[in-house]
């Protein structure tokens, strides 16, 4: 009897990917085993959300200090403020969409874009149509046309719905990389792609309490490194794909380090 190919799971066999998966798993297990997590996990989750949103906004060009993000309540001013506000809204919204993701990922992506855009424009919440432009100046990859976007989105959706034996890190990296490469919406594609990565990491059970903000790790690694790794994903070569997955793994590990530091600060305060 023939079996349906699992192209995402196949990526886990690329050189170095298994090591990245194992390293991420061990790092996540360590922070979940921190004794402060038994009593104050909600605080760690809240802080991770804030740091993740700040990191995602930074990668979209709004590099604010953490305390500025924490202090502000009005994000309706200039473009940077709106970007930070969009990242914060997406971080809050992602947790509400976990149960829908496996059944209707395209519906979730539409919702994420609507939340990020926060306006009533006709294009908000739907993939771009032929001839529509994309406002994503920091991503310089060739832009696929609307027909290619529709086909690849549908393919990604079917893979998610069918399920994959791929490790969570690999699936999250593919979702993230595919959305950034396609830029299916007219704006805010980076914010949406990173929110989708978070949904996969949380919904897979790797990070069920959402305490490992990969977005913060991506930001710490720097925009140049992020874009270079994305180029590797877009190339479709085995080496390029493996490098992107490893980059995403390192981002998760750096997110773990952020939350570990928060745990230790809380522990010192309780001592």
C-alpha positions in Angstrom: 0.0 0.0 0.0 1.4 3.4 -1.0 1.8 6.2 1.5 1.3 9.9 1.0 4.7 11.7 0.9 5.4 14.0 3.8 7.7 16.7 2.3 8.0 18.6 5.5 9.1 15.5 7.5 11.7 14.8 4.8 13.4 18.1 5.7 14.1 16.7 9.1 16.6 14.4 7.5 18.7 17.2 6.1 22.3 17.4 7.5 22.3 19.3 10.8 18.6 19.5 11.2 18.3 16.7 13.7 20.9 18.4 15.8 19.0 21.6 15.8 15.8 19.8 16.7 17.5 18.0 19.6 19.1 21.2 20.9 15.8 23.1 20.9 14.0 20.3 22.6 16.6 20.2 25.4 16.6 24.0 25.8 12.8 24.1 26.0 12.7 21.2 28.5 15.2 23.0 30.7 13.2 26.2 31.0 10.0 24.3 31.6 11.8 22.5 34.4 12.7 25.7 36.2 11.2 25.7 39.6 9.7 29.2 39.2 7.5 27.8 36.4 5.6 25.7 38.9 4.2 28.8 40.6 4.5 31.7 38.3 4.2 30.4 34.7 1.5 33.0 33.8 3.9 35.8 34.5 6.6 34.1 32.3 4.0 33.8 29.5 3.0 37.4 29.7 6.6 38.6 29.7 7.5 36.3 26.8 4.6 37.7 24.8 5.8 41.3 25.4 9.4 40.4 24.4 8.2 38.4 21.4 6.1 41.3 20.1 9.0 43.7 20.6 11.3 41.4 18.6 8.8 40.9 15.8 8.2 44.6 15.5 12.0 45.2 15.4 12.3 42.9 12.4 9.7 45.0 10.7 11.6 48.2 11.3 10.2 49.4 14.6 13.2 48.9 17.0 11.8 50.1 20.3 13.3 49.5 23.7 11.5 46.9 25.8 10.5 49.5 28.4 9.1 51.8 25.8 6.9 48.9 24.6 5.9 48.2 28.2 5.1 51.8 28.9 3.1 52.8 25.9 -0.6 52.5 25.7 -1.3 54.4 22.4 0.0 52.8 19.3 -1.9 54.9 16.8 0.7 57.5 16.0 3.4 57.0 13.3 4.3 53.9 11.3 6.6 52.5 13.9 4.0 52.8 16.7 1.4 51.1 14.5 3.9 48.3 13.8 4.5 47.8 17.5 0.8 47.9 18.1 0.2 45.3 15.4 2.8 43.0 16.9 1.3 43.2 20.3 -2.2 42.5 19.0 -1.0 39.5 17.0 0.7 38.0 20.1 -2.5 38.3 22.0 -4.6 37.0 19.1 -2.4 34.0 18.3 -3.4 32.2 21.5 -7.1 32.4 20.6 -6.5 30.7 17.2 -4.8 27.5 18.2 -7.9 25.3 18.0 -8.7 26.6 14.5 -5.2 26.3 13.0 -5.1 22.6 12.2 -8.6 22.7 10.6 -8.5 26.0 8.8 -5.0 27.5 8.6 -6.0 29.9 5.8 -8.8 31.3 7.9 -6.3 31.9 10.7 -3.8 33.6 8.4 -6.6 35.9 7.2 -7.6 36.7 10.8 -3.9 37.4 11.7 -3.6 39.9 8.8 -6.9 41.6 9.7 -5.6 42.0 13.3 -2.2 43.3 12.2 -3.7 45.8 9.7 -6.3 47.0 12.1 -8.2 48.9 9.4 -11.2 48.4 7.2 -9.4 48.5 3.9 -10.8 46.1 1.3 -7.5 44.2 1.2 -7.3 43.6 4.9 -7.7 39.9 5.8 -7.4 38.5 2.3 -4.5 37.4 0.0 -3.5 39.9 -2.6 -5.0 39.8 -6.1 -3.2 40.1 -9.4 -1.7 43.6 -9.9 -1.8 44.5 -6.2 1.4 45.7 -4.6 3.0 44.7 -1.4 4.3 47.0 1.3 7.1 45.0 2.8 10.3 47.0 2.1 12.6 45.0 4.3 12.1 41.8 2.3 13.8 42.0 -1.1 13.1 38.5 -2.5 11.4 38.3 -5.9 7.7 38.6 -5.4 5.6 35.6 -6.5 2.5 36.5 -8.5 -1.0 36.1 -7.1 -1.6 32.8 -8.9 1.5 31.3 -7.4 0.7 32.6 -4.0 -2.8 31.1 -4.1 -1.4 27.7 -5.2 1.3 27.6 -2.6 -0.9 28.8 0.2 -3.4 26.0 -0.7 -0.6 23.5 -0.7 0.7 24.6 2.7 -2.8 24.5 4.1 -3.4 21.0 2.9 -0.1 19.9 4.5 -1.0 21.4 7.8 -4.5 19.9 7.7 -3.2 16.5 6.8 -0.7 16.6 9.6 3.0 15.8 9.5 5.4 13.7 11.4 7.9 16.5 11.2 9.3 17.9 14.4 7.6 21.1 15.6 10.7 23.2 14.8 10.8 22.0 11.2 7.0 22.7 10.7 7.3 26.1 12.3 10.3 27.1 10.1 8.5 26.0 7.0 5.4 28.0 7.8 7.4 31.0 8.7 9.7 30.8 5.6 6.9 30.1 3.2 4.8 33.0 4.3 7.7 35.4 4.2 8.7 34.2 0.8 5.2 34.5 -0.6 4.2 37.7 1.1 0.6 36.8 0.4 -0.9 40.0 1.9 -0.5 43.6 0.9 1.3 44.5 4.1 2.4 43.1 7.5 3.6 39.8 6.1 6.5 39.6 8.5 4.4 40.1 11.5 1.9 37.5 10.3 4.6 35.0 9.5 6.2 35.2 12.9 2.8 35.0 14.6 2.1 31.8 12.6 5.5 30.4 13.7 4.4 31.0 17.3 1.1 29.2 16.7 2.9 26.2 15.4 5.4 26.0 18.2 2.7 26.4 20.8 0.0 24.2 19.1 2.5 21.4 18.5 3.1 21.0 22.2 6.8 22.0 22.0 6.0 25.3 23.9 2.4 24.9 25.2 2.6 27.8 27.6 4.1 30.1 25.0 7.2 31.0 27.0 9.9 30.7 24.3 9.6 33.8 22.2 11.3 32.9 18.9 10.6 36.4 17.6 12.9 37.8 20.3 15.6 35.4 19.2 15.2 36.3 15.6 15.6 39.9 16.5 18.7 39.2 18.6 20.3 37.4 15.8 19.8 40.5 13.7 17.9 41.5 10.6 20.9 40.8 8.2 21.2 37.2 9.5 17.4 36.8 9.3 17.3 37.9 5.7 20.3 35.8 4.7 18.7 32.7 6.2 15.5 33.5 4.5 17.4 33.7 1.2 18.4 30.1 1.9 14.9 29.0 2.4 13.7 30.7 -0.8 16.5 29.0 -2.7 14.9 25.7 -2.1 18.3 24.0 -1.9 18.9 21.4 0.8 21.7 23.5 2.3 19.6 26.6 2.2 16.6 24.9 3.8 18.7 23.4 6.5 20.3 26.7 7.3 16.9 28.4 7.6 15.7 25.6 10.0 18.9 26.0 12.0 18.4 29.7 12.2 14.8 29.3 13.5 16.1 26.8 16.0 18.7 29.2 17.3 16.0 31.9 17.6 13.9 29.5 19.8 16.9 28.8 21.9 17.6 32.6 22.4 13.9 33.0 23.3 14.4 30.3 25.9 17.3 32.2 27.2 15.1 35.3 27.6 12.5 33.5 29.6 15.2 31.7 31.7 16.5 35.1 32.7 13.0 36.2 33.6 12.6 33.1 35.7 15.9 33.7 37.5 15.0 37.3 38.2 11.7 36.3 39.7 13.4 33.7 41.8 15.9 36.2 43.1 13.0 38.5 44.0 11.2 35.8 45.8 14.3 34.7 47.8 
